């Protein structure tokens, strides 16, 4: 007997270079000899392996009875390998000698080794000698290579793939938890679950009991043998009677179920593809609904706010207008900032949605009419215009009402003085006292009347001022104009009456004057000098009590200078007062000297020395009060000037800082160095640095509020208003967020399309090279030059022009004349990557439908998750083909509609 192994034939090592099978076996022992010493396990393996071999040998019209005897001559072993591989082995030797048998077995082992399998410690001699342990090991190797190795589920293969397949198929069934290939199968429910999942009509699963494993196992084995052409490889008692069933026997048996149901795996793959497409579509629809709601809310707020800002109905008092200004400040501080964030987020959501639609090969999202980003921007622009106009109107209205209050008070003061002066004048002018007066009395009356006329003329300016103030109040639409007009008309009518009465009395006195001879010249001179001086004192008191309003320190300094000038005239006025009083004193001396009895006061004037002294004292008291009032106003204007300089100092820092940051973010969006993640991190840090600068804006807002509360309306120390700062700050935040969003969309595009970082950098470098003006977009000629540099044939000929026009229709569908970097990236990603298409989805539905041109609701519910099955059923139109049945659904039109090729 020839010792073939000793003669130099190789000993086969198992567990090496074969794909999948080698990897699996490298994780296990070559062949666990100790386990085969367990009679129960060896019995299970013998039955299982024998049945498995016979399931293939019967295709060649033969079978084996004893696994370790019938393969000894190598003939049936070679025949088994030919059947399961579909390949021809070398011609076997028909001799009966040991050497012939060894040669045949070696041919079989060589064929196994040619399939990338190494047999460990299994030689031809052991097989020829009928070594049961080695024979079972060899058959297990064949089963692994030809029945289990090619099983692949979600990138796992061999044992892991088979186990994952079992777990997924049995997951919905109660009392089934497949974790291994031994005790998880002992109660028989897992076998029944596999059959019921693929052929539910063969198994009444709900009637099976976990506590009756023998019945469960026999039911599964008998159904599999009768309807699935899977031979019975084990007895139920063999599995139930052992503490831990043999793993290799169970794996062999389960692999037969896998191959029997392999057709269903294609349907599952098709279902996964449809689920993926539907999930993308559902997510996009959710994003569209979110956009529509957010856009509707924002537009509703804008439309609700604009009428409030356009309301120009003034209030009656300055306090009410200041409350309006405070309400406007609350709107600026509290109500508007969240809406600015919502508007920014809306633009980001819109850009992200459009990017996802492009990446999933879907048509672009077109919002409802009136809810486009452009519509929102137009509404926002209208809002800001109304806001600016409303603030200007408020400030102008406050200025107007402040001036109105000042004019009204001035009118009342002057009117009160005039009315006080005219009191009793009409009665005096209507007197007929000259009819019974003596000559001296008449002359006195004439002088007195002349003094009155002088006084009357002096009051003409005051009456004209009262009328002018009333006219101005009417022109400025003062709310209490009717009462002002009534009072002014009464003063004017009374003034006309005084003029007429004065003329009439003068004519009567002049007629009587010819009959009168004496007159007291001193009294007359006193009256003539006392009346203007009295009028001067009244005017001085009026001016000293006159209200004033100023807005700058220069104006208050002008008032102080005028007041100082007035005070410089007081010594001369005092001399004039003493001279007037001296005249009265001299007249009294002459009368006393000549024993003349004067009849009371000076007949020519009612201005007595007591009146002059009393008014002079009043003037002396009002001068220091005026000093204090002017000094207080000067302090106020100095404080206002401090507020102006304080605001200007901060604004002259913040304003240029915002301008610089706007220029920097513009450069960052063009230069974009490093990876997209680095760029995004850099932008996030940059954005955080801007957010950290917010306290400076808040300080400026506080200073601006102090300025407005002080009613300061101009500032010559800075060109930056708070409105400029707010608009610049909002633009900076929006531009920074938009730039970050563009980079995030580029990352989304890169990851979804599988674009490498090097490709993305190459695209950016090419784009920037031809973006000569660094505007972030390319014109048609710049874009053509960029395409030529990337190897596209778009030269100036008919074919090249046609290709360039096709590309331009893709990157610039709106014919805007420019190509943005995002459009450029989308085009390059479509040129270099692949995506799901409508044809692929149709083919997937056709698999689920069993090659029919339609699909039923029952098939969709069986193959797809519940929510996505109902999604399809609700949107699929009834199938109208000639082979239609009741309930048939048209999956072709549904699939094309997903990609915008037709309407649902």
ZAMARGU-4260 file (C-alpha; in steps of 0.2 Angstrom, whole numbers, plus 5000, padded with zeros to 4 digits):
<rodrens>
0) 5000/5000/5000 | 5008/5017/4994 | 5009/5030/5008 | 5004/5045/4996 | 5007/5058/5010
5) 5024/5051/5014 | 5028/5051/4995 | 5029/5070/4995 | 5011/5075/4992 | 5007/5091/5001
10) 4997/5092/5017 | 4982/5104/5015 | 4981/5119/5027 | 4964/5127/5029 | 4961/5145/5032
15) 4972/5156/5020 | 4969/5166/5005 | 4951/5163/5000 | 4940/5178/5000 | 4927/5178/5014
20) 4929/5160/5019 | 4947/5162/5024 | 4943/5177/5034 | 4929/5167/5043 | 4940/5152/5047
25) 4954/5162/5053 | 4943/5167/5067 | 4939/5149/5072 | 4949/5134/5076 | 4955/5124/5060
30) 4944/5109/5065 | 4939/5107/5083 | 4944/5089/5086 | 4938/5088/5104 | 4920/5093/5099
35) 4919/5079/5087 | 4922/5068/5102 | 4904/5073/5108 | 4893/5058/5101 | 4878/5069/5100
40) 4887/5083/5090 | 4895/5070/5078 | 4878/5062/5075 | 4870/5079/5071 | 4885/5083/5059
45) 4884/5066/5050 | 4865/5068/5047 | 4866/5086/5042 | 4882/5084/5031 | 4875/5067/5023
50) 4858/5076/5019 | 4867/5091/5012 | 4878/5080/5001 | 4863/5070/4994 | 4854/5086/4990
55) 4867/5089/4977 | 4872/5071/4972 | 4854/5067/4968 | 4856/5080/4954 | 4868/5067/4946
60) 4857/5052/4950 | 4866/5045/4965 | 4868/5047/4984 | 4878/5041/4999 | 4873/5031/5014
65) 4889/5032/5025 | 4898/5048/5024 | 4915/5041/5030 | 4914/5026/5019 | 4906/5032/5003
70) 4920/5045/4999 | 4935/5034/5002 | 4938/5030/4984 | 4936/5049/4979 | 4924/5046/4965
75) 4908/5052/4973 | 4919/5066/4981 | 4924/5072/4964 | 4906/5071/4958 | 4900/5081/4972
80) 4912/5095/4969 | 4908/5095/4950 | 4889/5097/4954 | 4891/5111/4967 | 4904/5120/4957
85) 4897/5118/4940 | 4915/5114/4934 | 4924/5099/4927 | 4937/5090/4937 | 4952/5079/4930
90) 4947/5062/4925 | 4946/5050/4940 | 4956/5034/4941 | 4945/5019/4941 | 4957/5007/4949
95) 4953/4998/4966 | 4970/5000/4973 | 4974/5012/4988 | 4985/5023/4977 | 4971/5025/4964
100) 4959/5031/4978 | 4972/5043/4986 | 4975/5050/4969 | 4956/5053/4966 | 4955/5061/4984
105) 4970/5072/4980 | 4962/5078/4964 | 4947/5083/4974 | 4958/5092/4987 | 4968/5101/4974
110) 4951/5107/4967 | 4946/5114/4984 | 4963/5122/4986 | 4962/5130/4969 | 4946/5139/4976
115) 4957/5149/4988 | 4955/5137/5003 | 4968/5129/5013 | 4965/5113/5022 | 4973/5111/5039
120) 4980/5094/5043 | 4968/5085/5031 | 4976/5073/5020 | 4970/5061/5007 | 4976/5046/5017
125) 4964/5050/5031 | 4949/5051/5019 | 4954/5035/5011 | 4956/5026/5028 | 4938/5032/5033
130) 4944/5044/5046 | 4927/5051/5051 | 4934/5066/5060 | 4944/5071/5045 | 4930/5067/5033
135) 4917/5078/5042 | 4930/5092/5043 | 4933/5091/5024 | 4914/5091/5020 | 4912/5106/5032
140) 4926/5115/5022 | 4916/5112/5006 | 4900/5118/5014 | 4908/5134/5020 | 4916/5137/5003
145) 4902/5133/4992 | 4886/5136/5002 | 4891/5150/5015 | 4905/5160/5009 | 4896/5170/4995
150) 4882/5175/5008 | 4883/5194/5009 | 4871/5205/5019 | 4875/5224/5021 | 4894/5222/5019
155) 4896/5207/5030 | 4899/5190/5023 | 4900/5171/5028 | 4894/5167/5045 | 4891/5185/5051
160) 4881/5189/5035 | 4870/5173/5037 | 4867/5177/5055 | 4862/5195/5051 | 4851/5189/5037
165) 4842/5178/5050 | 4841/5192/5063 | 4833/5204/5050 | 4820/5191/5044 | 4815/5185/5061
170) 4815/5202/5069 | 4796/5205/5069 | 4792/5188/5076 | 4788/5185/5095 | 4798/5173/5105
175) 4812/5173/5092 | 4829/5181/5096 | 4843/5174/5085 | 4860/5177/5092 | 4870/5162/5087
180) 4868/5145/5077 | 4865/5133/5092 | 4853/5137/5106 | 4844/5151/5097 | 4836/5137/5085
185) 4833/5124/5099 | 4814/5128/5101 | 4811/5127/5082 | 4802/5144/5081 | 4817/5153/5071
190) 4815/5139/5057 | 4796/5142/5057 | 4798/5161/5057 | 4810/5160/5042 | 4798/5150/5032
195) 4783/5161/5037 | 4792/5177/5032 | 4794/5171/5014 | 4780/5159/5012 | 4767/5164/5025
200) 4754/5152/5017 | 4764/5137/5022 | 4765/5141/5041 | 4752/5145/5054 | 4764/5154/5065
205) 4752/5160/5078 | 4747/5142/5083 | 4765/5137/5087 | 4770/5136/5106 | 4787/5140/5112
210) 4786/5125/5125 | 4783/5112/5111 | 4800/5112/5102 | 4798/5095/5094 | 4782/5099/5086
215) 4789/5116/5080 | 4805/5108/5073 | 4796/5094/5064 | 4783/5106/5057 | 4797/5117/5050
220) 4808/5102/5043 | 4793/5094/5035 | 4786/5110/5027 | 4804/5114/5020 | 4806/5096/5013
225) 4789/5096/5005 | 4787/5113/4998 | 4805/5121/4998 | 4815/5106/4991 | 4826/5106/5007
230) 4830/5089/5013 | 4827/5084/5031 | 4845/5085/5038 | 4841/5083/5057 | 4829/5075/5068
235) 4819/5086/5080 | 4825/5074/5094 | 4843/5077/5090 | 4842/5095/5093 | 4831/5095/5108
240) 4840/5081/5116 | 4857/5090/5117 | 4861/5105/5128 | 4869/5114/5114 | 4865/5109/5096
245) 4880/5108/5084 | 4884/5125/5076 | 4890/5118/5060 | 4875/5107/5057 | 4863/5122/5061
250) 4873/5133/5049 | 4872/5120/5035 | 4854/5118/5038 | 4850/5137/5038 | 4861/5140/5023
255) 4849/5129/5013 | 4835/5141/5019 | 4845/5156/5013 | 4848/5149/4996 | 4830/5144/4994
260) 4824/5162/4998 | 4838/5171/4989 | 4826/5178/4977 | 4817/5187/4991 | 4834/5196/4995
265) 4833/5205/4978 | 4816/5211/4983 | 4823/5217/4999 | 4837/5226/4991 | 4824/5234/4979
270) 4813/5239/4994 | 4828/5247/5003 | 4832/5258/4987 | 4814/5264/4987 | 4814/5267/5006
275) 4830/5277/5003 | 4822/5288/4989 | 4805/5290/4999 | 4814/5295/5015 | 4823/5309/5005
280) 4807/5314/4997 | 4798/5314/5014 | 4812/5324/5022 | 4812/5337/5008 | 4793/5339/5009
285) 4795/5342/5028 | 4808/5355/5025 | 4796/5363/5012 | 4782/5364/5024 | 4793/5371/5038
290) 4799/5385/5025 | 4781/5389/5020 | 4776/5391/5038 | 4791/5401/5043 | 4789/5412/5028
295) 4770/5414/5031 | 4773/5419/5049 | 4787/5432/5045 | 4777/5439/5031 | 4761/5441/5042
300) 4772/5450/5055 | 4779/5461/5042 | 4762/5465/5035 | 4755/5468/5053 | 4770/5479/5058
305) 4771/5490/5042 | 4753/5499/5045 | 4758/5503/5063 | 4775/5511/5056 | 4765/5520/5043
310) 4753/5527/5055 | 4757/5546/5055 | 4742/5552/5066 | 4750/5564/5079 | 4745/5565/5097
315) 4739/5581/5106 | 4753/5582/5119 | 4772/5580/5119 | 4770/5567/5133 | 4759/5556/5121
320) 4772/5558/5107 | 4786/5553/5119 | 4777/5537/5123 | 4775/5533/5105 | 4794/5535/5104
325) 4797/5524/5119 | 4785/5511/5110 | 4796/5512/5095 | 4812/5509/5105 | 4804/5493/5113
330) 4800/5487/5095 | 4818/5490/5090 | 4825/5482/5106 | 4813/5468/5109 | 4802/5464/5094
335) 4813/5466/5079 | 4829/5456/5083 | 4820/5439/5084 | 4813/5443/5067 | 4830/5447/5060
340) 4836/5430/5066 | 4820/5422/5059 | 4824/5430/5042 | 4842/5424/5042 | 4837/5406/5047
345) 4823/5406/5033 | 4837/5410/5020 | 4848/5397/5027 | 4834/5384/5027 | 4830/5388/5009
350) 4848/5387/5003 | 4850/5370/5013 | 4834/5363/5005 | 4839/5368/4988 | 4856/5360/4990
355) 4848/5344/4996 | 4836/5344/4981 | 4850/5346/4969 | 4860/5332/4978 | 4845/5320/4977
360) 4843/5324/4959 | 4826/5332/4963 | 4819/5348/4954 | 4822/5365/4964 | 4809/5370/4977
365) 4797/5384/4971 | 4788/5392/4986 | 4770/5397/4986 | 4766/5413/4977 | 4772/5428/4987
370) 4783/5418/4998 | 4799/5418/4988 | 4815/5424/4997 | 4814/5439/4986 | 4796/5443/4991
375) 4802/5442/5010 | 4817/5453/5006 | 4805/5466/4997 | 4794/5465/5012 | 4808/5467/5024
380) 4815/5482/5014 | 4797/5490/5014 | 4797/5487/5033 | 4814/5496/5035 | 4809/5510/5024
385) 4793/5512/5035 | 4803/5510/5051 | 4815/5524/5045 | 4801/5536/5040 | 4792/5532/5056
390) 4807/5537/5067 | 4810/5553/5057 | 4792/5558/5059 | 4792/5554/5077 | 4807/5565/5080
395) 4801/5579/5069 | 4783/5578/5077 | 4791/5580/5095 | 4801/5595/5089 | 4786/5602/5081
400) 4775/5599/5097 | 4790/5606/5108 | 4790/5622/5098 | 4770/5622/5098 | 4771/5621/5117
405) 4784/5635/5118 | 4774/5646/5106 | 4757/5643/5115 | 4765/5647/5132 | 4772/5663/5124
410) 4755/5667/5117 | 4747/5665/5133 | 4760/5676/5142 | 4759/5690/5130 | 4740/5689/5129
415) 4739/5690/5148 | 4751/5705/5149 | 4741/5714/5135 | 4724/5710/5143 | 4730/5716/5159
420) 4736/5732/5151 | 4720/5735/5141 | 4709/5732/5157 | 4698/5748/5160 | 4705/5757/5145
425) 4689/5757/5135 | 4679/5764/5150 | 4693/5778/5152 | 4692/5783/5134 | 4673/5784/5134
430) 4673/5797/5149 | 4665/5814/5146 | 4675/5822/5161 | 4681/5836/5149 | 4664/5844/5148
435) 4665/5850/5167 | 4684/5852/5168 | 4693/5868/5171 | 4706/5874/5159 | 4720/5866/5169
440) 4710/5851/5170 | 4708/5850/5151 | 4726/5853/5148 | 4730/5839/5160 | 4717/5828/5151
445) 4726/5832/5134 | 4743/5828/5141 | 4736/5812/5149 | 4729/5807/5132 | 4745/5811/5123
450) 4754/5800/5136 | 4741/5786/5133 | 4743/5787/5114 | 4762/5785/5117 | 4758/5770/5127
455) 4746/5764/5114 | 4759/5765/5101 | 4771/5756/5111 | 4759/5742/5113 | 4757/5740/5094
460) 4772/5728/5093 | 4765/5717/5106 | 4748/5715/5098 | 4757/5711/5081 | 4768/5698/5090
465) 4752/5690/5098 | 4744/5689/5080 | 4760/5682/5073 | 4761/5669/5086 | 4743/5664/5083
470) 4746/5663/5065 | 4761/5652/5067 | 4751/5640/5079 | 4738/5638/5066 | 4751/5634/5052
475) 4759/5621/5064 | 4742/5613/5067 | 4741/5616/5085 | 4728/5606/5093 | 4720/5620/5103
480) 4720/5632/5089 | 4702/5637/5091 | 4704/5644/5108 | 4720/5653/5103 | 4710/5660/5088
485) 4696/5666/5099 | 4707/5674/5111 | 4718/5683/5097 | 4702/5689/5088 | 4695/5696/5105
490) 4712/5705/5107 | 4712/5712/5089 | 4694/5718/5090 | 4698/5726/5107 | 4713/5734/5099
495) 4703/5741/5085 | 4691/5748/5097 | 4704/5756/5107 | 4711/5765/5092 | 4694/5771/5087
500) 4690/5778/5104 | 4707/5786/5106 | 4705/5795/5090 | 4687/5801/5095 | 4693/5807/5113
505) 4708/5816/5105 | 4697/5826/5094 | 4686/5831/5108 | 4700/5836/5119 | 4708/5846/5105
510) 4692/5855/5102 | 4691/5860/5120 | 4710/5864/5122 | 4707/5881/5114 | 4697/5886/5129
515) 4711/5881/5141 | 4727/5890/5145 | 4737/5883/5159 | 4746/5867/5160 | 4758/5860/5172
520) 4774/5857/5161 | 4783/5847/5174 | 4768/5835/5176 | 4768/5834/5157 | 4787/5831/5156
525) 4786/5818/5170 | 4772/5809/5161 | 4781/5809/5144 | 4797/5802/5152 | 4788/5791/5164
530) 4777/5782/5151 | 4792/5776/5140 | 4802/5771/5155 | 4787/5762/5162 | 4785/5753/5145
535) 4803/5749/5145 | 4802/5741/5162 | 4787/5731/5157 | 4796/5725/5141 | 4811/5721/5152
540) 4801/5711/5164 | 4793/5702/5150 | 4809/5698/5142 | 4817/5692/5159 | 4802/5681/5161
545) 4802/5675/5143 | 4804/5657/5140 | 4818/5651/5129 | 4822/5635/5120 | 4840/5630/5113
550) 4848/5615/5106 | 4866/5619/5106 | 4879/5627/5118 | 4882/5641/5105 | 4864/5646/5106
555) 4864/5647/5125 | 4880/5657/5125 | 4872/5669/5113 | 4857/5671/5125 | 4870/5674/5140
560) 4879/5687/5130 | 4863/5696/5126 | 4858/5696/5144 | 4875/5703/5149 | 4872/5717/5137
565) 4855/5720/5145 | 4863/5721/5162 | 4876/5733/5156 | 4862/5746/5152 | 4855/5745/5170
570) 4865/5759/5177 | 4859/5771/5163 | 4841/5765/5166 | 4843/5769/5185 | 4849/5787/5181
575) 4834/5789/5170 | 4823/5783/5184 | 4831/5795/5196 | 4829/5809/5184 | 4810/5805/5181
580) 4807/5804/5200 | 4817/5821/5201 | 4804/5829/5189 | 4790/5824/5200 | 4799/5829/5216
585) 4803/5846/5208 | 4784/5849/5203 | 4779/5845/5221 | 4792/5857/5228 | 4786/5871/5216
590) 4768/5868/5222 | 4773/5868/5240 | 4783/5884/5237 | 4769/5893/5229 | 4756/5885/5240
595) 4748/5876/5226 | 4736/5862/5231 | 4738/5848/5218 | 4723/5837/5216 | 4730/5820/5219
600) 4741/5811/5207 | 4749/5818/5191 | 4734/5822/5179 | 4744/5817/5164 | 4749/5799/5168
605) 4744/5785/5180 | 4762/5780/5182 | 4766/5785/5199 | 4784/5785/5207 | 4778/5771/5217
610) 4774/5761/5201 | 4791/5765/5194 | 4800/5760/5210 | 4789/5744/5212 | 4793/5739/5194
615) 4811/5744/5195 | 4812/5732/5211 | 4804/5718/5201 | 4817/5720/5187 | 4831/5719/5200
620) 4823/5703/5206 | 4821/5695/5189 | 4839/5698/5183 | 4847/5686/5195 | 4833/5673/5192
625) 4837/5675/5173 | 4855/5672/5177 | 4851/5656/5186 | 4840/5650/5172 | 4853/5653/5159
630) 4867/5645/5169 | 4856/5630/5172 | 4852/5629/5153 | 4871/5631/5150 | 4875/5616/5161
635) 4861/5606/5152 | 4869/5610/5135 | 4886/5606/5141 | 4879/5589/5147 | 4871/5587/5130
640) 4888/5591/5122 | 4896/5578/5133 | 4883/5565/5127 | 4886/5569/5109 | 4905/5567/5111
645) 4903/5551/5121 | 4892/5543/5107 | 4903/5550/5093 | 4919/5542/5102 | 4911/5525/5102
650) 4902/5526/5085 | 4918/5531/5077 | 4926/5515/5083 | 4911/5503/5080 | 4906/5510/5063
655) 4924/5507/5055 | 4925/5491/5064 | 4909/5485/5056 | 4915/5491/5039 | 4932/5482/5041
660) 4923/5466/5046 | 4912/5467/5031 | 4927/5468/5020 | 4936/5454/5029 | 4921/5442/5027
665) 4921/5447/5009 | 4939/5442/5007 | 4937/5426/5017 | 4922/5420/5006 | 4933/5422/4991
670) 4950/5416/4997 | 4944/5400/5007 | 4960/5391/5012 | 4962/5374/5020 | 4949/5360/5020
675) 4930/5364/5021 | 4929/5359/5039 | 4944/5371/5043 | 4935/5384/5033 | 4919/5381/5043
680) 4928/5381/5060 | 4937/5397/5055 | 4921/5405/5050 | 4912/5399/5066 | 4927/5407/5076
685) 4925/5422/5066 | 4907/5423/5069 | 4909/5420/5087 | 4921/5435/5088 | 4908/5446/5080
690) 4895/5440/5092 | 4907/5444/5106 | 4908/5462/5100 | 4889/5464/5103 | 4892/5472/5120
695) 4900/5487/5111 | 4884/5489/5101 | 4874/5488/5117 | 4884/5501/5125 | 4881/5512/5109
700) 4862/5508/5111 | 4862/5514/5129 | 4872/5530/5124 | 4860/5533/5110 | 4845/5531/5121
705) 4852/5544/5133 | 4854/5556/5118 | 4836/5553/5113 | 4830/5555/5131 | 4839/5572/5131
710) 4830/5577/5115 | 4847/5579/5106 | 4843/5579/5087 | 4860/5581/5079 | 4879/5577/5082
715) 4892/5586/5072 | 4906/5575/5080 | 4902/5559/5070 | 4895/5554/5053 | 4888/5537/5060
720) 4870/5537/5066 | 4863/5523/5077 | 4853/5518/5061 | 4869/5516/5051 | 4876/5505/5065
725) 4861/5494/5067 | 4859/5491/5048 | 4878/5488/5047 | 4877/5476/5062 | 4862/5466/5055
730) 4871/5465/5037 | 4887/5459/5046 | 4878/5445/5055 | 4868/5440/5040 | 4883/5439/5028
735) 4893/5429/5041 | 4879/5417/5043 | 4876/5416/5025 | 4895/5412/5021 | 4895/5398/5034
740) 4879/5391/5027 | 4888/5391/5009 | 4903/5381/5016 | 4891/5369/5025 | 4882/5366/5009
745) 4898/5363/5000 | 4902/5350/5014 | 4885/5343/5011 | 4888/5342/4992 | 4906/5335/4994
750) 4900/5321/5006 | 4884/5317/4996 | 4894/5316/4980 | 4910/5308/4986 | 4921/5323/4981
755) 4938/5322/4989 | 4946/5337/4998 | 4959/5338/4984 | 4945/5339/4971 | 4936/5352/4981
760) 4952/5362/4983 | 4956/5360/4964 | 4938/5367/4960 | 4941/5382/4972 | 4958/5386/4965
765) 4952/5385/4947 | 4936/5396/4951 | 4947/5409/4960 | 4960/5409/4946 | 4947/5415/4934
770) 4937/5426/4946 | 4948/5441/4942 | 4938/5454/4951 | 4935/5443/4967 | 4917/5445/4966
775) 4912/5427/4970 | 4905/5423/4952 | 4911/5421/4934 | 4905/5428/4918 | 4902/5417/4903
780) 4919/5420/4896 | 4928/5418/4912 | 4918/5402/4915 | 4922/5395/4897 | 4941/5398/4901
785) 4939/5389/4917 | 4931/5374/4908 | 4945/5374/4895 | 4958/5373/4909 | 4949/5358/4917
790) 4949/5349/4900 | 4932/5352/4893 | 4931/5354/4874 | 4921/5371/4873 | 4932/5380/4860
795) 4924/5392/4848 | 4917/5381/4835 | 4899/5374/4832 | 4901/5359/4843 | 4911/5368/4857
800) 4898/5382/4857 | 4883/5369/4858 | 4892/5360/4873 | 4895/5377/4882 | 4877/5382/4880
805) 4872/5365/4887 | 4883/5368/4902 | 4877/5386/4904 | 4859/5380/4904 | 4864/5369/4919
810) 4874/5381/4930 | 4864/5397/4925 | 4846/5391/4923 | 4839/5408/4926 | 4850/5417/4913
815) 4857/5429/4926 | 4874/5430/4916 | 4885/5424/4931 | 4890/5407/4938 | 4892/5406/4957
820) 4904/5394/4965 | 4890/5384/4972 | 4883/5381/4955 | 4900/5377/4948 | 4902/5364/4962
825) 4885/5356/4959 | 4890/5355/4940 | 4907/5347/4944 | 4899/5335/4956 | 4886/5329/4944
830) 4900/5327/4931 | 4910/5316/4943 | 4897/5306/4953 | 4882/5296/4950 | 4865/5297/4959
835) 4849/5287/4959 | 4838/5290/4944 | 4820/5287/4940 | 4824/5272/4930 | 4833/5264/4944
840) 4817/5267/4956 | 4806/5260/4942 | 4817/5244/4941 | 4816/5242/4960 | 4797/5244/4960
845) 4796/5231/4946 | 4806/5218/4957 | 4794/5221/4972 | 4779/5218/4959 | 4786/5202/4953
850) 4790/5209/4935 | 4772/5216/4933 | 4768/5233/4926 | 4759/5237/4942 | 4760/5234/4960
855) 4746/5231/4974 | 4744/5239/4991 | 4746/5222/4999 | 4763/5220/4990 | 4769/5238/4996
860) 4764/5235/5014 | 4773/5218/5014 | 4789/5224/5007 | 4791/5242/5014 | 4790/5250/5031
865) 4772/5255/5036 | 4774/5274/5035 | 4783/5273/5018 | 4771/5260/5011 | 4756/5271/5015
870) 4765/5286/5008 | 4767/5277/4991 | 4748/5271/4992 | 4742/5288/4995 | 4751/5296/4980
875) 4751/5282/4967 | 4738/5284/4953 | 4727/5269/4948 | 4736/5258/4934 | 4726/5260/4918
880) 4736/5247/4907 | 4727/5233/4898 | 4733/5220/4911 | 4726/5230/4926 | 4717/5222/4940
885) 4706/5230/4954 | 4718/5239/4966 | 4732/5240/4954 | 4744/5255/4956 | 4755/5264/4943
890) 4772/5264/4951 | 4780/5271/4934 | 4772/5288/4934 | 4775/5289/4953 | 4794/5286/4951
895) 4796/5299/4937 | 4786/5312/4947 | 4799/5310/4961 | 4812/5317/4950 | 4801/5331/4942
900) 4799/5322/4925 | 4780/5323/4927 | 4766/5327/4939 | 4759/5315/4952
</rodrens>
